[in-house]
């Protein structure tokens, strides 16, 4: 019983610190986002060596949309309504490079029919913040690009897989279109990393509480009464 109690207590405490570290990481990202939003947009560099340094930095650039390689990111919810994020690559002006731009959220249909997307033609001026998609996620979808058919709806944004499917160089991040931009955007209420800090803290306190409760139960069951 003692060994089992110690093992479970250590596991609960470890899970508690894991959730607490996730809360701290999201809080740090939230502070970085708030700092980045206060800065004026700068010209997007042609080459970014330290992508993490540019996370949430506001940038501006010119280019043209390439809707042929557009994707819809599935299972995006806004105000309890399911829909998609529209991501369209932009060919940078006077360059062969592309930047993937998240144009915002659109509502999905109950019958899961893919909506028609209107994309501006010609040169556009872009302003937005740099977002780095997560590299770790779980997915059951089957890639279709190798079969000669472009996969329009994606369950997760795998930026490395997308870069391989694009026939030109792609910057390793996404630019989230500014809410005031006129470059063919949709609803752009971007989520903040600090929104789930309280949730992770709540989970951490629960795990710590489980460990404390288990310790109290152990004491009650094993301390002998002394007459």
N, C-alpha and C positions, 0 to 999 in steps of 0.2 A: 504493500500500500504506500509506503514511504517513497519508494522509487517511482511508482506511477504518478504520485502527487507531484514530485519534483519535476518529472518530465513534462507533465501537462502545464504546470505553472510556468516553466521556462518557455514553453511554446506560446502560451498566452501573452507573456511579457514581451517576447520577441515580436509577435504579431502587433502588439500595441505600439512598440517603438517603430515598426514598419509603417503603420498608418500615421503615426506622428511625423515621421520623416517625409511622408508624401504631403502632409499638410504644410510643412515648412517649405518644401520645394514649390508648391503651388503659390504660397504666399510670396516667395521670392520672385516668381514669374509675374505675379500681379504687380509688384512694385516696379519691375522692369517695364511692364506694359504701360503703367501710369507715367513713368519717366519718359518713355519713348513717345507717348502721345503729346507731351508738352513741347517736343522739339519740332522745328519746322522741317518739312520734307527736304531731303537732299537728293541730288542726282544719283540714280542707280549705277553703281560701278559695273564695269564690264566683267570684272573678275573679283569674286569674294573668296578670300582664303579662309577667314574665320567666320563661318556662318553663324555660330552662336553669338558672336559679338553683335551681329546685325539683327538678332531676334527682336521683333516689335519696333524696329526702327522705321520711321516713315520715309518713303522714297518716292521719287517722281521720275517718269520716263515717257517716251513717245514710241508708238509702234502700231501695228495693225493686227487685228484678230485673225486667227486661223481656225475657223469653226470645224474644219475637217477632223481635227484631233480633239474636239471638245468632249468632256465627260461630265456625267451627272453623278454626284456622290449621294448615295441612297441613305435612307433612314435618318434624315436630318429633321429635327423637330423644332418648331417655333410656335409658342403659345399653344402647346398641346396638339398642334396640327403637324402631320407627317408630310415631308416633302423632300426636296433635293437641294444640294448646293451645285451651282453651275460653275464649272471650271473650264476656262478657255485659254489656250496658249496664245501668247502675243509675240510676234516677231519684232524684235527691237529695231528701231530705226538705224540705218547705216550699220547693220550687224547681221550676222547669220544666227545669232543666239535667239533662244526663246525663253520667255518667262511665263509660268503658269499663273493665271489670274483667277482668283475666286470672286465671281461677280455677285454672289449673294444667294439667298434662299428663294425658292419658288415652291408653291404648293403642289402636292401630288394628287393624282386622281384615285378614287376608290377601286377602280378596275385595274390599277397599276399600268395604265397606258402611258407611254413616255410622252411628256408634253413637248410641244413645238417651242423652240427657243429662237427669239429674234436677236440677231447679232449685228451691231453696227459695222459698216464697211468703211474702208479708207483709214487714214491716219487718225489716231486717237491720242489724247493726253491722259496719262494715268497718274493717280496719286493713291497710295495705300501703304499698309504696314507689312513687314516681312513676317511670315508665319512659317514655322518649321514643323511639318507633319510628323507624328510619332512614327518610329521605325518598327515598333513591336505591336502587333495586333493579331487577332485570330480571325481567320477567314475560311469560308467553305466554297467561295466562288471559284470558277474555273476560268483561267485566262483564255481569251479567244483570239488574240492578235496573231498567234502563230498559224491560225487557220485561214488567214487572209481576210478576216472580218474584224472591223474595229468594234471594240466593246464599249458601248456608250455609257451604260450604267455600271458603276463600281460600288462595291460594298465598303471598301476602305481605300484610302489614298496611299498607294505604295509609290512614292516618288521615284524610287530607283527603277521599278518596273515600268513606270510611265516614261521615264527618260530613255529606256531601251526601245520602247515602241515608237518614240518620236524620231523622225529621220534627220534630226539636227540637234545641235548641242542645247541642253536645257539647264538653266540655273537650278541649283539644288534646294529650292524653297518655293513657297507660294506667296504671292502678293494678294492680300485681302483688300479689295477695292474700298476706298474711303466712302463713307456714307454720303458725302457731298459731291462725289464724282459724277460726271455726266457721261461717262464712257460705257453706257449700256449695262448699268448695274440693276440689281433687283433688291429685295429686302436685305439690309446689311446690319443686323443687330448681332454683331459678333460676340460669341461667348467669352467671358473673362475667366482666366485660370483660377482666380480667387473665389469663384462662385461655390466651389465644393470644399473649401477649407474646413468649414464647420462640420461637414459630413465626415471627413477623415478624422477630425478631432473627436467626434462622437464615437466613431468606431474604436479609436485608440483608448478612450476612457472605458469603453465596454470591455475590451480585452484586459485592461488593467483590473477592472472590477471583477472579471471572472477569476483572475489569478488570486485576488484578495479573498473572494468568497470561498474558493477551493481551499485556501490556507486556513481560514476560520473553520470550515467543516472538518478539516483534518485534525485541528486542535480539539474540537469538540468530541470527535470520535475516539481520540487516542489518549487524552489526558485522564488518568484515573482519579476518581474521587478519593480524597484523603479524609478518613474519619478522625 
